[in-house]
Amino acid sequence: MKTSDFDYSLPPELIAQTPIEPRDHSRLMVLDRSDSSLKHQRFFEIVDYLQAGDVLVFNNSRVIPARLSGKRVDSGGGLEILLLHRLSPNVWETLVRPGKRVKIGTRMEIINDSMNRDRQDFRITAEAVGVGEGGTRVISFSDETRLAELGQIPLPPYIHVPLPNPERYQTVYANVAGSIAAPTAGLHFTPELLAQIKSKGIHCLFVTLHVGLDTFRPIRQDDPLEHPIHREYGVLSQEVANELSQARVEGRRIICVGTTTVRLLEAVAQASQPVDIAPFAGWVSLFIVPGYRFRMVDAMITNFHLPRSTLLMLVTALAGRDLINQAYREAIARQYRFYSFGDAMLIF
C-alpha cells in the first residue's frame, strides 16, 4: 500500500466554496457494498435507507474560534496562530505561521484582526514555551478566557469565500466546544430531518471527538503507515455505551455520521470487552487504513475527501478500493461538490 494509491485529480471548480441551502438539499451518493451499486439522491432522502432500530451516532463537537492574529513583540512581524489543544490553564498547543522564527521565549501580542474591529479594543500577551511534533508550538497566554473574543472560526485552507454566518460551519447539534474544524458529515442535518429520523424509530446518539490537525494535513510519506497521526480528544458516555452494547447484542445497525465518529467508536471497541462497550474519555490516535477489521461500525455517512488524506483511507477501508474509486470517478463526472461544504455519501 502506497500513499499514491489514494491520489486523484479533482477539477478546482468542484471544491465547494459555500454551503447548500437548506442544509439537507445537498446531493447524496448511496454506496451499497452488497452489490457495489451506486445511487444518486438528495440528502433528505437518507430517511429511506434507515430502518427502525438503527443506531445513528453523531459527533456533537463544536468548532472554537481558534484562528488568532498576532505580532511578535521584538520585530512587529505579523503571525497567525491556530489553537490545537489546551494543555493546561492558559497553555495551548498551536500551529503558528510563519513559525520558523518563533522559538522558545518569543513574546507575542494577540490583536483584533480585520474581521473583529467592532469588538472592544484589547490585547493579550503570549510567549512560546515549547516546540512540539510536526512544527507545533506550545504557547502560554496571559488570559485565555478572552481568546474567543479575538479569534475567528477557522475555515479549511481550500475555502476562499468568506462565510457571512459562522454558524453555518457548525452542525445544528454542536454543543461541546473543542474542534478546529467541523465534523462536516453532520452539516447536512436539519432539526426537521432529525425529528423525521427519530419518528421512524431510529436511535440518535451523541458522542464527542474534537477534530484536530489531520483534517487539513495531507500524508507526505510514500508509506502511509509512517504518517504520524495527530491525536484527538474524545468522550463516550456510559449511557451511549449501554445503548451501543444493546444494539450489538440485538444485531441492529450502528451507523456513524462522519469519520471522526467512526474513529472514536472503533477506538472504544478496541479498548472494550467483546460484547460490553465501556465508557471512554481520553485521546484517540487510531489510524484506519485498508485491511482494518471494523469492530463496531456497520455503515457511515461521510463527505468526499481530499486526495492522499487519512480520511480517504478510512472510507476506503470500509467500502473497498474498487467501490470508492468508482464512486469518486462518478462523482467527478456528475459534478458533485467536494470537501467540507460539499455533497455526501452513505456507505452501507
C-alpha positions, 0 to 999 in steps of 0.5 A: 500500500502506497500513499499514491494509491489514494491520489486523484485529480479533482477539477478546482471548480468542484471544491465547494466554496459555500454551503447548500441551502437548506442544509439537507438539499445537498446531493447524496451518493448511496454506496451499497457494498452488497452489490457495489451499486451506486445511487444518486439522491438528495440528502433528505432522502437518507430517511429511506435507507434507515430502518427502525432500530438503527443506531445513528451516532453523531459527533456533537463537537463544536468548532472554537474560534481558534484562528488568532492574529498576532505580532511578535513583540521584538520585530512587529512581524505579523503571525497567525496562530491556530489553537490545537489543544489546551494543555493546561490553564492558559497553555495551548498547543498551536500551529503558528505561521510563519513559525520558523522564527518563533522559538522558545521565549518569543513574546507575542501580542494577540490583536483584533484582526480585520474581521473583529474591529467592532469588538472592544479594543484589547490585547493579550500577551503570549510567549512560546514555551515549547516546540512540539511534533510536526512544527507545533508550538506550545504557547502560554497566554496571559488570559485565555478566557478572552481568546474567543473574543479575538479569534475567528472560526477557522475555515479549511485552507481550500475555502476562499469565500468568506462565510457571512454566518459562522454558524453555518460551519457548525452542525445544528447539534454542536454543543461541546466546544473543542474542534478546529474544524467541523465534523462536516458529515453532520452539516447536512442535518436539519432539526426537521430531518432529525425529528423525521429520523427519530419518528421512524424509530431510529436511535440518535446518539451523541458522542464527542471527538474534537477534530484536530490537525489531520483534517487539513494535513495531507500524508507526505510519506510514500508509506502511509503507515509512517504518517504520524497521526495527530491525536484527538480528544474524545468522550463516550458516555456510559449511557451511549455505551449501554445503548451501543452494547444493546444494539450489538447484542440485538444485531441492529445497525450502528451507523456513524455520521462522519469519520471522526465518529467512526474513529472514536467508536472503533477506538472504544471497541478496541479498548472494550470487552467483546460484547460490553462497550465501556465508557471512554474519555481520553485521546484517540490516535487510531489510524484506519487504513485498508485491511482494518477489521471494523469492530463496531461500525456497520455503515457511515455517512461521510463527505468526499475527501481530499486526495492522499488524506487519512480520511480517504483511507478510512472510507476506503477501508470500509467500502473497498478500493474498487467501490470508492474509486468508482464512486469518486470517478462518478462523482467527478463526472456528475459534478458533485461538490467536494470537501467540507461544504460539499455533497455526501455519501452513505456507505452501507 
